[in-house]
Amino acid sequence: MHTSALPFFGLIRVSGEDRASFLHGQLSNHIEGLAEGEACYATYNTPKGRVIANMLVFNRGEDLLLLTAADLVEALCKRLRMFVLRAKAVFEPLPGYGAAGRLNEGATALPAAEPHLSFPFAVSDGLIECTLPHGGILLAGEKDTLPAYDAEAENAWQLHEIRSGYPWISEATKESCVAQMLNQHTIGGVHFKKGCYPGQEIIARAQYRGQVKRGLAVLSGSSLEAAGIAVLQDGAEAGIIINTACTAEGSLSLAVIKHSAAAALLTDADGNPLQQQQLFFDTAEAE
């Protein structure tokens, strides 16, 4: 069993009697329909549909917890507070809280076959335990109750999410993509039958008119990569690396690339080759 704290993540507590209705009007999933003990994926977007942050939302009954990239927590709280106005919703960063992952030895990639718009979690002694749709078990709670950090186990978790097609936006990649480029429509991060939220028109139009020209891909290389690094085709921009993890050969990355680059030779910004291992979009959609 691979078990480790996951320092990539931070948490936000949302309280107040209007917390669900307020977030329902801000996030891409159906927060008002999220029952106590249920979690969901969601995105928070600009009016132009660009993803500022993606997250897991946990309904604990007395409050909602948002799990997202730690380097986005403060800015996300600040932006959401700007729109609260008269709503009774309070956003509180939780620096003493964190997340951990638990993954079976030899766990195989589990890409989403259909969207999971919500899924259950349990709470024991204040610690959330949630089996995610890709099979990994996520723990969230006070840091001193979480498993210790283990670099090898953390890397195994990251590789599993990469191979399964579950990306995470961070400071380096915020506002670089719309939700469909990040596979959010496939994993269940977007509810297409709910009401309005920032970016909803752009996301809906992209879904129903087929206007998305970029998608998620797994790329391997002999060099170490990092989130935000450009992916190039013949020296021209063809995408961006979203997440990366180490392998024996170098690295494995989740990147958003142009559909038209699906069969092309790709490199990073330094010219290091990037081999396409898997595409999470239909190559028939290529330009």
C-alpha angles and dihedrals in degrees: 000000000000109000128170145142110261108219091183089080134073132179138229125198116215116196137165130089093272095049096110097042092046094050090043087064093047107040132062098239132070099267095166089059094050107112125212108279093027130111134193142182117247142167132221111212144187117247086262091059098254113145112246092178139345120212152165115251118207121194106209093173098243092051146353124250121208117203114197142136109315092226090059099048100093096042092045092052091047093050095046092048089058090067100041094091106155096350115115099237127126124196117206125178111221107212091170091058129078146155139253135192132222119196130175118243109264094014110172126220114272111195115192112270090186135001118279102206092182139359135182131263134184131221122212122175089343094307118122116219116189130172103215122216090256091059100253118124115232121202123195131180144086110350094234090060095052128092117269122267115270116180095205093049092046090052091049089054092049092049090050093052091046094051091045094051101246108138129189124211117220137176090281094056107029116134092011098110145027119239097263092055086060095050091247093136089056100046094044103259094127126058107201097192099056127095131267127314132157110298094009096127093051093047093047093047091050090051099047100034097041094236097145109109099177133060146173122284137174111232128187128200144165092239129074112254136194138207112276097028113137122246112218136202113196088342094305125111112269103159149322135260111243103179135001141186136184126264132181088259097045120279145341118211141186108223137174108230137174114270087230089061093057094111098026132111107257134194138180122249091277094052097257111149119251116200119209111236102169140000124212093199136063112264088214085074091063117124 
